[in-house]
Amino acid sequence: MAKLLNWIGAERKIRDSGAIIFSPVDLKRILGVTEISVRFFLTRYVKKGAIVKLRNNLYALNSRVPSEAEIANALYRPSYISLTFALAYYHIIPETVYAVTSVTTRPTALFQTLEKEFRYHRIKISAFTGYAPEKFDGKTVLIADKEKAMVDYLYFVSRKTYELNERIDISGLNKKKILRYAELFNNKGLDSLVEEIHA
């Protein structure tokens, strides 16, 4: 059965399904074939370069590589983009950020894929909020709002994971929202930092 999987037909089915990032289970359903056929298909077309392996059991078409933001949301779930990457996107910090940073309720993790670094930092479930599906470079992804990205960042500054950027611009941020988000962490170090930057 595996040898009957024609690339042109298979690629069309994947595209028609709307799947940008897919697992072997997704492929089994999309192509209507066995697990063994899917495994053979993936091995063959990853080697040929037609399919990109993002991590174990997560793939994309080389002809339609997802954006780094879409990859960030898919690599490790649940997660949403935040911290320095979001702050740079919102122009709250002036630097270009290399790593795509996200927060998660799962253990801290790091992935290297497509010559990019994807970092995930763990926060408590009660603080896992303040994000929504947004258009990010034309793609819909989960990203923190400005204030939540800032509070997430300050939380990890308080934990010495990040150093406080001296060129941070908080002029466009809503202080009430920042205070509300900070309360969710129940962290004295974070509270002190929030007061300090608003002094």
Secondary structure, 3 states (H helix, E strand, C coil): CHHHCCHHHHHHHHHHHCCCEECHHHHHHHHCCCHHHHHHHHHHHHHCCCEEEEECCEEEEHHHCCCHHHHHHHHCCCEEECHHHHHHHCCCCCCCCCCEEEEECCCCEEEEECCEEEEEEECCHHHCCCEEEEEECCEEEEEECHHHHHHHHHHHHHCCCCCCCCCCCCCCCCHHHHHHHHHHHCCHHHHHHHHHHCC
